[in-house]
Amino acid sequence: MIHEKQLALGFDLTQQPIPIVPAAHYTYGSMIVDQHGRTDLDGLYGY
């Protein structure tokens, strides 16, 4: 269902990366991010 919805919106995740943005449920937990979405974990950039 997610793939179908993305295709309807003009995104084909089998051909290109899809844009994502943080939402309220992504802020749960104990990972600290700065105002630019950067974390203190190497290789993890939560934007």
KASUL-V927639 format. One record per pair of residues at least 12 apart in sequence whose C-alpha atoms are under 10 Angstrom apart, sorted by the first residue. I is the first residue (numbers start at 1). J is the second residue. Records with the same first field share a line. If there is no record, write none. Layout:
I = J, J
//
This chain:
6 = 18
19 = 47
20 = 46, 47
21 = 46, 47
22 = 37, 46, 47
26 = 46
31 = 46
32 = 46
33 = 45, 46, 47
34 = 46
35 = 47
//
